[in-house]
Amino acid sequence: MDTLLQNQKPIIEIKDLRKSYGTNTVLAGFNMVLREGENLVIMGKSGSGKSVMIKCLIGLEQPDGGSIIVMENDISKLDREELDDLRTEVGFLFQGSALYDSMTVRENLEFPLRRHKKKFGVIKDTTPMVMEALENVGLANTINLMPEELSGGMKRRIALARTLILQPKIILYDEPTTGLDPITAKEILLLMMSIQQKYNTSAIIITHDVDCARMISNRMILLVDGINYSEGTFEELSISTDPKVQAFFK
């Protein structure tokens, strides 16, 4: 991790996060810090607790213990309205893009603007914001298309535009390159990097893709046995002699 990022203040802090389902312990004291302007990759095997951690982070799951501080807000102390307000600052890119099939690209992007009127007020003309978001992902010409007319890579880009239109400070990416061919996957990663540089967003990227982690991460956390087993830069972790760490790079 470069010195500049190390000096940035934390935008998310998770301490001793614990979550079990019956006798199945998923998170056993997970700790994490995300700093302003940082791309943090979290890798873990299927069922290791990555998705559960994200759900706890945005208030969709209640942890059994520990604390989650997002932008200086203790998640556990927020009421529903306060939590909804905070969520407008956290964008989420779903693995399957999750576009509304019955809506045009324009309507898909307008939807979050209409849903979160408190943040932007009543917007009489959404076109400038929609066009800016589409231009950010290089797809301004798709504004009137339906999702079924888009390729998989284009859908991922439109989903990212819909995330960006709310101008979030934090973006959560769930397997951003899954299901994409290598060339399209690289295009998505380059886009994510340009967004980080342009808007100084902080991002958590959940991925199984080693090439994705190598290209996008400022820092990585390996989630093993419910804890942040090891963390560091890609270069630091890739030369580790620990068998549990090496298993991620084979």
ZAMARGU-4260 file (C-alpha; in steps of 0.2 Angstrom, whole numbers, plus 5000, padded with zeros to 4 digits):
<rodrens>
0) 5000/5000/5000 | 5007/5017/4995 | 5011/5030/5008 | 4998/5042/5001 | 4984/5030/5005
5) 4991/5025/5021 | 4989/5043/5027 | 4971/5044/5021 | 4958/5043/5035 | 4947/5027/5036
10) 4930/5028/5027 | 4925/5011/5034 | 4931/5002/5050 | 4925/4985/5054 | 4931/4978/5071
15) 4929/4960/5078 | 4914/4956/5067 | 4905/4940/5071 | 4891/4931/5063 | 4884/4913/5065
20) 4869/4904/5059 | 4866/4890/5071 | 4881/4880/5074 | 4889/4887/5058 | 4901/4901/5062
25) 4904/4912/5046 | 4913/4927/5053 | 4924/4924/5069 | 4931/4941/5072 | 4934/4949/5056
30) 4943/4966/5055 | 4945/4978/5041 | 4949/4996/5037 | 4945/5004/5020 | 4953/5021/5017
35) 4948/5036/5006 | 4952/5033/4988 | 4957/5015/4991 | 4953/5000/4980 | 4952/4985/4993
40) 4951/4968/4986 | 4943/4954/4997 | 4946/4936/4992 | 4939/4921/5000 | 4933/4903/4995
45) 4914/4901/4992 | 4905/4901/5009 | 4919/4910/5017 | 4908/4925/5023 | 4912/4938/5010
50) 4894/4941/5005 | 4888/4940/5024 | 4901/4953/5028 | 4894/4965/5014 | 4876/4962/5020
55) 4881/4967/5038 | 4891/4982/5031 | 4875/4989/5023 | 4863/4984/5036 | 4854/4970/5028
60) 4860/4957/5041 | 4863/4960/5060 | 4879/4954/5066 | 4881/4944/5082 | 4895/4955/5088
65) 4908/4968/5083 | 4906/4986/5076 | 4904/4993/5059 | 4908/5012/5056 | 4904/5019/5039
70) 4909/5037/5036 | 4910/5040/5055 | 4892/5032/5057 | 4890/5017/5069 | 4878/5006/5058
75) 4870/4998/5074 | 4864/5015/5080 | 4856/5021/5065 | 4837/5020/5063 | 4829/5015/5046
80) 4829/5033/5039 | 4847/5036/5044 | 4852/5020/5036 | 4843/5023/5020 | 4852/5040/5019
85) 4869/5032/5022 | 4865/5019/5008 | 4864/5033/4995 | 4883/5036/4998 | 4887/5017/4995
90) 4885/5011/4978 | 4883/4992/4974 | 4887/4984/4958 | 4878/4967/4958 | 4887/4952/4950
95) 4872/4949/4938 | 4871/4968/4934 | 4852/4968/4940 | 4845/4979/4927 | 4826/4981/4926
100) 4822/4971/4910 | 4806/4981/4907 | 4815/4998/4908 | 4826/5007/4895 | 4843/5011/4899
105) 4837/5029/4903 | 4824/5023/4914 | 4836/5011/4923 | 4847/5026/4927 | 4833/5037/4932
110) 4826/5025/4944 | 4838/5028/4959 | 4836/5047/4956 | 4817/5046/4958 | 4819/5034/4973
115) 4831/5045/4983 | 4823/5062/4981 | 4830/5067/4998 | 4848/5068/4991 | 4845/5077/4975
120) 4827/5085/4977 | 4815/5085/4963 | 4825/5084/4947 | 4814/5092/4933 | 4826/5086/4919
125) 4836/5070/4923 | 4845/5070/4905 | 4861/5079/4910 | 4864/5067/4925 | 4859/5052/4914
130) 4871/5057/4900 | 4885/5061/4911 | 4884/5044/4919 | 4883/5035/4902 | 4897/5045/4896
135) 4908/5040/4911 | 4906/5022/4905 | 4907/5025/4886 | 4889/5021/4882 | 4880/5037/4879
140) 4873/5030/4863 | 4863/5016/4872 | 4851/5028/4882 | 4836/5022/4873 | 4840/5003/4872
145) 4832/4989/4882 | 4843/4978/4892 | 4840/4963/4881 | 4849/4973/4867 | 4865/4974/4877
150) 4879/4962/4878 | 4885/4956/4895 | 4899/4968/4896 | 4888/4983/4891 | 4875/4977/4905
155) 4889/4978/4917 | 4894/4995/4912 | 4876/5002/4912 | 4874/4994/4930 | 4890/5004/4935
160) 4883/5020/4927 | 4867/5017/4938 | 4878/5016/4953 | 4888/5031/4949 | 4873/5042/4945
165) 4870/5044/4964 | 4888/5050/4966 | 4892/5038/4980 | 4908/5040/4990 | 4910/5021/4992
170) 4907/5007/4979 | 4905/4989/4983 | 4909/4977/4968 | 4903/4959/4969 | 4913/4949/4957
175) 4914/4962/4943 | 4923/4951/4930 | 4913/4935/4933 | 4905/4928/4916 | 4915/4940/4905
180) 4928/4936/4892 | 4946/4941/4896 | 4945/4957/4885 | 4929/4963/4891 | 4934/4959/4909
185) 4950/4970/4907 | 4939/4984/4900 | 4928/4984/4915 | 4943/4984/4927 | 4951/4999/4917
190) 4934/5008/4919 | 4934/5004/4938 | 4952/5012/4939 | 4947/5027/4930 | 4932/5030/4941
195) 4943/5028/4956 | 4955/5042/4949 | 4941/5053/4943 | 4930/5053/4958 | 4942/5047/4972
200) 4929/5034/4976 | 4934/5021/4989 | 4929/5003/4984 | 4928/4985/4991 | 4930/4972/4977
205) 4925/4955/4980 | 4933/4943/4968 | 4940/4926/4964 | 4949/4932/4949 | 4968/4933/4953
210) 4971/4944/4937 | 4957/4956/4943 | 4965/4957/4960 | 4983/4960/4953 | 4976/4974/4942
215) 4964/4983/4953 | 4969/4982/4971 | 4979/4994/4981 | 4978/4982/4995 | 4971/4964/4998
220) 4963/4955/5012 | 4962/4936/5012 | 4946/4930/5022 | 4950/4913/5029 | 4941/4904/5043
225) 4930/4919/5047 | 4944/4931/5050 | 4955/4943/5040 | 4969/4929/5039 | 4981/4939/5029
230) 4982/4956/5021 | 4994/4967/5011 | 4998/4972/4993 | 4996/4959/4979 | 5015/4958/4977
235) 5017/4955/4996 | 5004/4941/4997 | 5009/4933/4981 | 5026/4929/4987 | 5020/4922/5004
240) 5026/4905/5009 | 5011/4902/5020 | 5001/4887/5012 | 4984/4895/5015 | 4990/4911/5007
245) 4998/4902/4992 | 4982/4893/4989 | 4974/4909/4982 | 4988/4912/4969 | 4989/4894/4961
</rodrens>
